[in-house]
Amino acid sequence: MSLAPPIRAALIQLRSGAVMTRNVAEASALIREAAGQGANFISTPEMTNILEPDRPRLKSLARVEAEDASVMAFSGLARELGLWLNIGSLALKGPGEKLLNRSLLFAPDGSIAARYDKIHLFDVDLPTGESLRESHAYDGGKEAVLVETPLGAIGLTICYDMRFPHLYRALAQAGAKLFAVPSAFTVPTGQAHWHVLLRARAIETGSFVLAAAQGGRHQSGRETYGHSLIVSPWGEVLAEAGTDPGIVIADIDLAQVDLARVRIPALQNDRAIGLTVLKPGRAIVT
């Protein structure tokens, strides 16, 4: 069984807009409030620094990590409060023409303990004829990231990643006991899939899932689902937000991860499989 001490985890729900200074100020105030309630691990949503659907304007506002004012602000805040701070994701200028959707984990001394660039990008051709291409604006990440911390091993993921269970399985098999899933889900997909997907990722890996979300109607008119969730390894919702900005907090005991994985040893019982494709109408010769 795990000997790690209980964790007080807090999720910050935001309604980010196009003004970075305002977004950082609002996030920082809620982070301070959560720290005042005893949180020692805090996570914010996808696009914490800026949420701007106009991609040319977003590209004009984005900065490289070393020059992004929000990175410096959150580093200082983690150091001041002495806690682990996962800034769910930031829109940053990449090395080429595209942006990066990057998650940063700050250690209690303010240093960056880990970086993760969102791997799975949402590219879709809709029945209406509309085509959405996240890959036109962003470079996708190439590697999954698992961070060993005194609080436990944390797998970093972002939003659309949650639809790819093999990512979570690989991280869990490598030792992850908690998953950060910062998001900015739309309302229709949130109503249909948000709770189901997050609970499934928790159950199938026997892990805690911490999903901080954007919520409500943003300055641009875009509406996000909210409902930031903390889910136990058994699939129970331990804490849930509504649609407004705010905080949800839950105490986490990693011994529950060990217990869930003993009760349902799916990670142990996993097997590599072959695949046989049978074509109808053809005789099978034995």
MIVEXGU-269396 format. One record per residue: y, z, x of N, C-alpha, C, CB in turn; residue in one letter. Coordinates in pm, whole numbers, plus 50000, padded with zeros to 5 digits. Glycine has a CB too. Layout:
REM residues N
YZXYZXYZXYZXA/...
REM end
This chain:
REM residues 286
498795000050083500005000050000501265000050087500005012249906M/502354994250033503614993550108504245007350121504584983850041S/504815009950238505515022550261507035020650254505115028450395L/507485008650219508925006050213509565014750105509194991050185A/510765019650129511445028050030511905019749910512655035150094P/512165026149796512685018749681513975011549715512905028249563P/514155000449652515354992249670516144992849540514994977449709I/517434994549550518274992749432518924978949444519375004149419R/518424969749364518884955849370519894953149259517694946049359A/520954946049294521984942449196522204927349199523304949949224A/522324921549081522664907549067524084906449012521654900148975L/524854897849075526234895549032526264882648950527214894749154I/526654883648825526804871648743528264867348744526304874148597Q/528484854448771529834849248786530114837948688530064844548929L/531364833648687531794821648614532764814348707532474825248472R/532224809548818533054803648923533774791248873532204800149045S/534944788948931535734777048899536064769449026537014780848825G/537184762249021537554753449132538464760049234538224741149078A/538874772549209539784779449302538984789649382540964786449225V/538774786549510537894794849591538414809149605537724788649728M/539694810849626540224824349646539964833149525541724823749676T/540094827449406539844835149283538364838449272540324827249158R/537494828649301536054831049294535624842149389535294818149327N/536134841649512535774851749612536264865549570536364848049750V/537494866049517538044878849473537224884949359539504877149429A/536834876549262536054881549148534654885949192535954870749039E/534034878049279532714881849329532794894749410532114870549414A/533814895849494533944907649581534144920349499535124905749677S/534934919449392535164931149308533844935949245536204927949198A/533024926449199531744930149137530754935249242531154918149062L/530794929649361529924934449470530284948949504530054925449597I/531574951949513532004965749539531544975249429533544966349553R/531654970449305531224978849192529734981749200531564971949057E/528944971449234527494973349246527164982849360526794959949266A/527864981549472527654990549585527975004949545528504986349706A/529015006649462529375019849414528315025949325530675019149339G/527445017549268526335022349185525055023949267526085012649068Q/525185022949399524055025749487523225013849529523185035349422G/523645001749496522864989949534522834988449685523444977249468A/521654985549740521554982649883521114968349910520574992349949N/520814960749803520614946349812521344939949695519084942649810F/522224930449726523044924149622522934909049638524534928849629I/522774901949527522694887449529523684881449430521264882749497S/524294870349469525244863149384524644849649345526604861249457T/525264842149253524654829749204524834817649297525224826349069P/524224806849255524474793749316525954790349298523574782649251E/526524783749398527924779349396528894791049375528134768849287M/528674801649452529544813249442530984809949482529014824549530T/531154801749587532514799449638533304789549554532444794349778N/532624779749494533354769849414532374762349324534124760049505I/532744760549199531944752549107532864741949050531294761448995L/532734729849105533614718749070532774706249048534694716349181E/532624701748920531764690248892532324676948942531534689248745P/533634676248968534234664049022533894663249171535794663949000D/532924654949205532394655049341533394650549448531184646349348R/534214640349424535224637049525536174648649552536024624849481P/536574655749446537454667349465536714678549538537994672449329R/535444680749501534664691049567534544688149717533254692149504L/534294675549751534184671949893535504674249966533764657249907K/536604671949898537914674049963538194688849986539024667949878S/537604697649903537844712049914536854719050007537784718449777L/535664713250022534614719850100534964720150249533264712650079A/534484730450316534694732150460533344734550527535674743950488R/533284732150656532074735650730531934750850731532104729850876V/530724755650753530464769950743531414778250829529044772850784E/531654773950952532484781751045533934782751001532414775651182A/534364773750910535764773650865535934777650719536354759950886E/534824780950653534884784450512535354798950497533494782450444D/536444800750425537044814050413536114823850341538374813150338A/535294818850249534404827850175533334833650267533754820450058S/532864825950365531864831050459532424843050535531414819950558V/533634841550583534264852550657534494864650567535604848050717M/534904862150443535174873250350533894880850318535804867950221A/532804873850290531564880450253530894887250373530604870450190F/531074881650489530574888250611531254901850628530824879450735S/532574901950614533324914450626532954924450519534804911650620G/532664919450398532314928350287530944934750310532334920650154L/529984926950356528654932550387528764943350493527684921450433A/529574940750594529764950550704530464963050652530584944250820R/531494961250573532244972650519531364981550431533464967750439E/530544975250347529724982750252528374986950311529494974450126L/528004980850423526764984450490525514981350409526774998950524G/525444969050354524304965350271523874950950299524634967250123L/522694947350245522204933750253522814925650138520634933350246W/523474914750174524224906750076523754892250083525754907750101L/523114887849975522694873849964523734866349882521274872649898N/524514858049950525434849249877524594837249836526694845049966I/524264837049706523234828149653523334813949701523284828349507G/524514807849688524744795349758526234792449762523994783749690S/526584784549863527944779949884527924764749896528584786450011L/528954758249845529134743949871529874742650003529904736749754A/529204737050102529774735750236529734721250282529024744750335L/530644717650368530634704250427529504703650529532004700750492K/528704693150521527594691450614528014683950739526454684150547G/527064681250827527384674350952527714659550932526244675651048P/527264653750820527544639750790528564638450679526274632350752G/528324628750591529244626350481528974635150359529184611850440E/527804641350355527394648850236527644663850251525924646450207K/527494670650138527644685150132526294691950156528234689449996L/526354705150176525174713550182525274723850071525034720350322L/524154726450004524054737349907523304748449980523314732949771N/524034757850039523464767150137523534781650091524174765750269R/522404788550101522314802850076522444810250209520984806550005S/523204821150209523384829450329522964843750298524854828950378L/522214849650389521874863750379522594871150490520334866050386L/523494880250451524244888350546523564901850564525704890150499F/523414905850688522864919050721523964929550706522274919250866A/523594942450705524604953050689525664953550799523924966250682P/525434946950912526464946451016527364934151002525804946351155D/527164926350895527994914650868527504901750931529364917250914G/526454902651012525914890551075525114882450973525034894151196S/524954869550999524144861050912522694862250957524634846150916I/521874868350873520454870350907519634857950878519894882250829A/520084849750783519314837750747520204827750673518094841450660A/519864814950693520474803950619519354796050552521334794750713R/519604791750429518634783150361519394772250287517734791250263Y/519054759650315519634748250243518664743850134519944736450340D/519164742750013518344739249896517494726849924519234736849773K/516194728349909515254717449941515204707149828513864723149967I/514994711949706514734702749594516054699049524513744709049494H/516374686349523517604681449463517284674249332518354671849561L/518164676149234517904671249098518374656749087518614680048993F/517414647449093517674633249073516894628748950517284624949199D/517574623248851516874619848726517534607848658516874632048629V/516704599548595517164588748508516844592848365516484574948546D/517874594948284517694600048149517434588648050518924608048105L/516764591647937516514581347836517784574947783515734587247720P/518914581947793520194576747746520734565847838521214587947736T/520104564147954520624554648053521444561248160521444544047986G/521784574048138522564581348237521694584948357523164594148174E/522274583848475521554587048599522294598248671521424574548690S/521564608948704522124620248778521484620648916521914633648702L/522294621149020521774620849155522434631649241521974607049218R/521824643449244522334654149330522284649849477521514667149309E/521304641349509521144636949647522264627749693519834630049664S/523064622449600524204614249640525314622849702524754606549519H/525364635449663526424644349712525934654149817527024651949597A/524634657549812524114668249898522974663249987523624679949814Y/522914668750106521744667250191520764678550158522124667450343D/519514675150133518514685350103518024692250229517354679150030G/517604704750213517044712150324515664706950360516974726950292G/515204710450478513914705650527512874716750539514094698950662K/513304729250542512374740250567512574751750470512534745250710E/511454757650428511494770150352511874781450447510124773050283A/512474792050392512964803050476512464816350421514504802950483V/511774823750507511304837250478511994846750575509744838350489L/512624857250524513384866550608512724880250607514844867550559V/512354885150723511824898650736512994908350747510864899950859E/513114917750654514194927550657513594941550640515254924650545T/514334952050673513834965650649513534968450502514854975750699P/514134960650412513894962450269512624955350224515074957350188L/512104946450306510944938450269511174923950305510654939750119G/510134915850292510224901650325510764894050203508844895950368A/511834886350225512544879550116512424864450134514044883750113I/511994857550028511974842950027513254837849963510734837649952G/513964829150034515224823649983514964810249915516254822050098L/515404808949790515304796449716516594794749636514034796349622T/516764783049575517974780449496517604772249372519044773049581I/517904777249257517924770449126516754760949103519204762849112C/516954747849116515944737749083514634740049159516474723849113Y/514704746949273513504750549348512474757449260513854759449465D/512934764849158512004772849078510994764349002512774781348980M/511234751348993510294742448924509174737449017511044730548866R/509134742449139508154737849238507354749949288508854730549357F/506294753649212505584766149241504944766649379504534768149139P/504614754949437503994755149570504914761349674503614741049612H/506234760149656507184766249748507044781449747508614762249713L/506964787249628506854801749614505494806749661507094805949468Y/504454798849635503124802749679503074803049832502064793049623R/503634792849896503634792450043504414804250100504234779150093A/505554807550041506354818850088505604832050067507714819250016L/504964833449951504224845849924503044847250019503724846049778A/502344836450044501204837050136501654839850279500424823950131Q/502914836750309503474839850441504024854050448504574830050475A/504034861250331504444875250332505584879050241504814878850466G/506214869450172507344872750084506914882149972507954859950025A/507724892349947507484901549836508604901149733507324915749888K/509734895449772510864893649681511344879349695512024903849711L/511774873449584512374860249586513784860949530511524850149507F/514724855149604516074853149551516104839049492517174855049662A/516564837949366516634824949299518014823149236515504823649190V/519074822649316520424820849261520524807349190521484821749372P/521224807249076521184795248992522484792848918520054796448893S/522584780348867523674776448776523044767148672524884769348852A/522154772748590521394765048491522304760548378520234773448435F/522024748548324522714744248203522164752248084522544728948180T/522894751947974522464759547856521174754047793523584759447752V/521054740747770519814736047706518564738747788519914721147680P/518614736247920517424738948002517214753948019517554732048140T/518294761548019518164776048028517464781847907519534782448045G/517874777347789517244782347666515764778847662517954776547543Q/515404767347714514024762747707513134768547817513974747747713A/513674769847938512794771948054513114783848144512814759848135H/514304789348138514754799448235513794811248246516124804448198W/513564818148136512704830048139511264826548174512754837148004H/510764815648118509374811748141509124808748288509004799448055V/510004800848350509794797048489509894809048583510814786548530L/510894817448562511074828848652509944839048638512414835648625L/509504841448516508394850748496507104844748556508194853848346R/506934831748542505744825248599505724826448751505694810448558A/506884824148816506924825248963506604839549006508324821049016R/507044849548928506744863448961505254866348943507574872948874A/504694862148831503294865348799502334858648895502974861248655I/502544845648921501554838349000501564842449147501804823548989E/502644848449194502694852949334502644868149347503954847749400T/502714875449234502744889949240503964895049315501484895249305G/505134889549285506364892549359507504896049264506764880649447S/508504902949318509744904949243510584892149251510544917149298F/511214888549140512104876949134513484881849096511584866249033V/514474878349178515864882549157516704869949140516394891249278L/517114867249018517784854648986519194857248934516964846648883A/520174856449023521574857848984522074844348933522454862749104A/522874844548827523234832048760524734830848734522484830948628A/525164818448722526474815448664526314815948512527024801548712Q/527364820448442527244821448297528534818948222526734834848260G/528444811848110529594809748022530294796448044530584820848040G/531434794747977532184782247986533174783048103532944779247852R/533024773748194533834773548315535144766048292533054767248430H/536024767348389537344761048383537244746048359538124763748511Q/536224739848415536034725348403535514721148266535084720448509S/535064730948185534444727948057532934728648062534874714348010G/532374728748183530934730148197530504743948145530494728148346R/529314744448084528794757248033527464760148100528644756847879E/527344772148157526094776248221525444787548142526344780648367T/524124789348165523304797548077523454812548099521874793848095Y/523714816848222523774831248247522404837548245524664838048145G/522314849748187521034857048176520404859648313520054849148088H/521214864548407520664868748536519494878148511521764875748624S/518414876148586517174883548560516614890148685516134874248502L/516084902148668515214908448768513854909948702515794922448817I/512834903748763511484903348706510514910348800511034888748679V/509614918348744508634925748823507464916648860508124938048746S/506604921148954505424913148991504424911348877504734919649108P/504544919248772503654918148656504274909448548503324932048599W/505484904248576506154895448482507074902148383505164887948408G/507304915148400508194922448309509654920048348507874937748310E/510514918048250511944916948275512514931048287512674908948161V/512934934548409513454948048435514944949248403513214951748580L/515674938348415517114938448387517554924348354517934944148508A/518474923248259518944910048216520404910848174518084904648101E/521184900948215522574899848175522684891448048523434893748288A/523884890847994524174881647885524744868747943525154887947782G/525904864647892526524852447944527824855048019526804842947830T/528344867248010529614870248076529414875048220530374880747997D/530464873648303530384879248438530124894248434531684876448516P/529364899048531529034913248535527934916048635528614918148397G/527284927448617526274932348711525034936548634526824944248796I/523854933548689522624939848642521944946248763521674929548570V/521354957948741520754965748850519374970548810521664977748888I/518464970648906517144976548883516644982549013516134965948829A/515894993349002515244999449118513894992649138515065014749099D/513634988949262512444981249297511604989149395512824967449357I/510314990249366509364996849455508354986249498508665009249386D/508334982849626507454972149672505984975649662507784968849814L/505654988449638504254992049612503734984649490504125007349593A/504634980949398504204973449279503704959549315505364972449179Q/504244953949424503764940949471502314942149517504644935649587V/502044952249600500684954349648499714956649532500644966149746D/500154964549434499294967649320498994955149238499944978349231L/500034947149212499834934949133498884925349203501174928049106A/498984924549336498144915149411496704920149424498734912849549R/496514933149412495144938449407494534935849270495134953649438V/495334937749165494814935849029494484921149002495834940848926R/495344912149048495124897649032495244891349172496154891148929I/494154890149246494224885449385494304870149396493014890349461P/495224864149322495314849549317495654843549453496364845249214A/496494850349532496854845049664495634844849755497984853349727L/494784854949743493544855649822492524845449775492954869749815Q/492434843849645491404835249587491754820349591491144839249445N/492954817249635493414803449642492474795049729494864802849696D/492214782849688491344773849764491984760049776489964772849699R/491784753849891492164739749904491214731649816492114734950056A/491734721249752490904713649659490924698849694491364715849515I/489824692349662489794677849664490084672749524488414672449716G/490214659749510490534654049379489664641749355492034650349369L/488984641649243488184630049203488864623349084486724634049167T/489134610549095489744602948986488664594248924490954594349036V/488394596248795487404588548723488094578248634486494597748639L/487684565648641488294555248560487414552448439488514542348643K/487944553948317487154551848195486514538048192488024553848072P/485274537548142484594524748127483764520748246485594514148101G/483824528348353483004525048468481864535048480483864524948597R/480694529948510479534538648525479674546948651478234530448530A/479234559448641479234568448757477844568248816479664582948717I/477704563548939476424562449005476164575349082476374550149100V/475014581649057474684593949128473604591149232474214604849030T/
REM end
